[in-house]
Amino acid sequence: LQLLWLNLVTNGIQHIALVMEPEEGHELRRAPRSPHEPIFNRLMVERVLVSALVMGPLAFMVFLWHMDAGMSEAGARNMTLLLMVLFENVHVLNSRSETISVFRQGLFGNHFLLLAILGAQAIHIGAMYTPGLRELLAVMPVTADQWARLLVVALVLIVMDEAQKYWRQRRMA
């Protein structure tokens, strides 16, 4: 149920808003893609692998860290789910462009996306405090300190994605 919540509710809002992303401005200067190019081209596979190799191990480490700190399994799962929601928030910012740095795009270039990120976070936090929904999703409120620490972990994804974009541009030059 938590995976459905993660993919359909908290992530779905952001994907709809990502459609409203303005053009990058250099689309017509690029050569068209070959009709024989696979849907999952090398760039997409690289980006998926980088994200997966950051999110997967970090989520597992956060889960183990909370278990080792004496938190219950349900509590550690709650923290890991919140981390995954935060990863989604960060990842959607990275997904605005395959090649342009998130820092060069500006945070306010797509107001719909910014609202969707805040909305997804608000919906998840709201679920933690809503009787019935809280029990159904097996989530519980977290402290501001816990939320902030998880946000710092999620921001590692921006660092890694920016490194991948930089490395790719250097390789292509």
Protein Blocks (a to p, Z undefined) as FASTA:
>chain_A
ZZmmmmmmmmmmmmmmmmmpccehlmmmpccddfkbcfblfklmmmmmmmmmmmmmmmmm
mmmmmmmnopafklmmmmmmmmmmmmmmmmmmmmmpmkbcfklnopklpmmlmmmmmmmm
mmmmmmmmmghjlmmnopacddfklmmmmmmmmmmmmmmmmmmmmmmmmmmZZ
